[in-house]
Amino acid sequence: MTTPDAVIVTGASSGIGQAMVEKFAANGIRVFAAVRTLSTVADHPLVTPVRLDITSAEEARAAADLVRDVLPGGTRLRAIVNNAGIAVGGPLEFLDLDEMRRQLEVNVVGQLSVTQSFLPLLREHGKGRIVFTSSIGGRVAAPFIGPYAASKHALNGMAESLRRELKPWGIGVSVLAPATVATPIWDKASADIDAVAAGLPPRAVELYGPGIESMRAISQGARAGGIPASQVAEAAHHAVFARRAKAEYLVGREARTIATASALLPYRMFDKAVLKQMSGA
């Protein structure tokens, strides 16, 4: 049975985004799956692929126009689920500044661009929701993922401001904060780390080589130890349809444990624990 609600999910081709699309569609909700390549979206009667590179404001506006044009009569857009994102890593001391700009352009500026483009359509619903896929990295910044952590801290701040700005119109804003999620992204993590290491000058390798190798070891076991993407999708569904959605969803035990430890432990003790984990000691 279909509902009168529709949602748009960005970054819907795989991983968390794909799980979100499947969750919404399984509950009879019409889904607009925003992807850069339309062929990556599986055929489903309730799923409409939408071409969207979130770093293009022009494409974001065009996608919003398309959704408005094809929404069936009586169906309204209930939610914008901003899930697309990338992760840039490496020691900040030697980070290419263009890589930092790229990280922020996708994970922060692009999210706002999509939100701005779809907000007029969302307002027509009356009970609209905006959801951002953030990360526990938006609370706790681990070594060598500084650009990613910076983007998620910024995303959380933007979402908090937006939540208060839109409250007078009854539009809710939530962030999802998982820790490690078992998605295909980990299958190419070693290659990504190789690329980072290859781009570093000899002095950077001398200083940070052991830390980068620790990151490689952690990434190799991440997919096996992560929570299923369906768990994040379940949180997204709650954020969109619960009568009283949460402002932040700490998704999974790992995320809740990290958040609690960072809040309760003195920072020196917490830093020591993080570095101990990095070293594998």
Buried (B, 14 or more C-beta within 10 A) or exposed (E): EBBBBBBBBBBBBBBBBBBBBBBBBEBEBBBBBBBBEEEBBEEBEBBBBBBBBBBBBEBBBBBBEBBEEEBEEEBBBBBBBBBBBBBBBBBEEBBEEEBBEBBBBBBBBBBBBBBEBBBEBBBEBEBBBBBBBBBBBBBBBBBBBBBBBBBBBBBBEBBBEBBEEBEEEEBBBBBBBBBBBBBEBBEEBBEBBEEBBEEBEEEBBEBBEEBBEBBBEBBEEBBEEBBBBBBBBBBBBBBBBEEEBBEBBBBBEBBBEBBEBBEEEEEEEBEEEBBEEBEEE
